[in-house]
Amino acid sequence: MRIVKQLASMRTFLIIWSGQTASLVGSYMTTFALTLWAWELTGQATALALVYFFNRLSSVLISPVAGIIVDRWNRKLLLVASDAVAGLSTLIILLLYLTNNLQIWHIYITSTLNGAFGCLQLLTYSASVSLLVPKEQYGRVSSLDFLSSYGADIIAPALAASFYYVIGLRGILCIDLMTFAIAVTTLLLVPIPQPPLTATELQPQKNIWQELFFGFRYILGRPSLMALVVVMSLFQLAHDFGAAVYSPLVLVRSDNNASALASVSMAAGVGGVFGASLMSTWGGPKRRMDGVLMSMVGAGLSKTVFGLGQNLSVWVPAQFCSSFNFPFLGSCSQAILMSKVKPDLQGRVFAANSMSVMVTSPIGYLLGAPLADYILEPAMKPGGSLAPVFGGIFGTGAGAGMALLYVSCAICMLLIGLAGYAFPILRNVEKVMPDHDIAIS
């Protein structure tokens, strides 16, 4: 009977997962097409980075409230509503484009909306997984999420780059709307369980601030989890400082070649799929913390090579190797959290974790791109202040300043991963904290 229940739960998870994967492909196609549209319109890394900045900022700000909502409200309804709002924002962009009224600030607004509801959707989905599948499958199902994400990275850029000059932004937005419909349909077909509430949780809440900050108090009261949040936050900051110039760096050094950007994005997808496939088959290292820290080192090393390259012969293999690491990083860290935090608390605790890690992301995007556009790029031009020092490594043409920033951030990522081993409270988190199903209350 237990095996039958496990098979049924995995079937439910796979139906939801397949619908969300289809939606991801459509969303990634739209993101790629809008990146090309915005670059053609502005030619600035800052303009592109602000799209991600507003997305991440709204996600960070909504996280504490989203955590309460996830733990209290119907999770199926939340998932459907989140997909519906994302579809609505795509429809708005399409209508603005068809009437020749689409401007870059419209993208900032819809990106803000998508960030808020995307955060709610991710927290709802993550908190539901622990109720859908048995604990021993946590690592595998987390890796399947990375498989869908990186699989979309393979398919979406190739389709978007091919379709952009054939059916245009309009056609790609229409495809995106169809994938949202698929995602909503799959959600309506399956039951999504609600966590049982404890006696404490059933009591009326006297103070909304206590609810809002419950997840933070939970993490602060467990030093090992706090250490994990800190190292993930530092890694995210270094990553997103570099990510702010990722697409502009490829475009400017390939003479605005959309196919080159698509090739690099596809390499990211292939690397991620290989990593996720290995993780889902293997289940990950016995010590999940090793998976977290060594993935940081591997990603940092690969991105260093990427930033030093100036053409596809270097970018493609380096991006493959970089993306190969992230399914291990994300799956192992998520599996640690799911095994340590009780299901009825996961919404608020995951929200606090997400906010703590992602609060550095808007900072990276907001500061990284202007730093490249207005300081490093001019300084790396012939006669610039940094050209004599770094010109022999990065060149002195367009994109040299972006490359300098990207490599500096990648080296920081590598060092953060290595430094994690210096702290026993972090590297031994799985021994220090008992799993939630064997913890003494």
Number of C-alpha atoms within 10 A of each C-alpha: 6 7 8 9 13 15 13 14 18 18 15 19 21 15 16 22 20 17 19 23 23 20 26 23 27 25 24 21 28 26 18 25 26 21 19 24 17 18 19 11 12 12 16 18 25 23 20 26 28 23 25 22 26 24 26 26 23 21 27 25 16 17 28 26 18 27 29 22 18 26 25 17 12 15 24 19 13 19 24 18 16 21 23 18 17 22 22 16 18 23 16 16 19 21 15 14 15 12 8 9 11 15 13 16 12 15 22 19 15 20 24 21 18 25 24 22 25 22 25 26 22 17 27 28 21 17 28 24 22 20 17 22 20 14 15 11 18 23 27 23 25 24 32 24 21 25 26 22 22 31 24 27 27 25 19 26 27 20 18 29 22 15 16 21 10 11 13 15 23 16 15 24 26 16 16 23 22 14 22 26 16 17 24 21 14 18 22 14 11 14 14 22 13 19 19 11 14 10 7 8 13 10 9 7 11 8 8 11 10 12 16 19 18 20 23 21 13 17 20 14 11 13 16 22 22 20 20 23 22 16 20 26 21 18 24 20 24 24 25 27 28 26 24 31 29 20 20 25 23 25 20 19 18 17 10 17 14 21 16 20 26 24 19 24 27 24 25 25 28 24 29 32 27 20 24 34 19 18 24 24 13 11 22 22 14 9 15 23 23 21 21 27 25 19 25 29 22 20 26 28 21 24 28 24 18 26 27 19 18 18 13 17 9 15 26 22 17 26 27 26 25 26 27 28 25 24 33 33 23 21 28 30 22 20 22 22 20 22 20 20 20 18 22 20 21 27 30 29 29 27 32 27 26 22 24 19 21 24 20 23 28 25 16 23 30 21 17 25 29 20 20 28 18 12 16 23 24 21 21 28 20 14 11 16 14 19 23 15 11 16 19 9 13 21 20 22 16 16 26 29 29 30 30 24 22 28 22 18 25 28 19 21 27 24 16 20 24 14 13 22 16 10 11 12 19 22 21 16 22 19 11 15 17 14 17 15 12 9 11 7 4
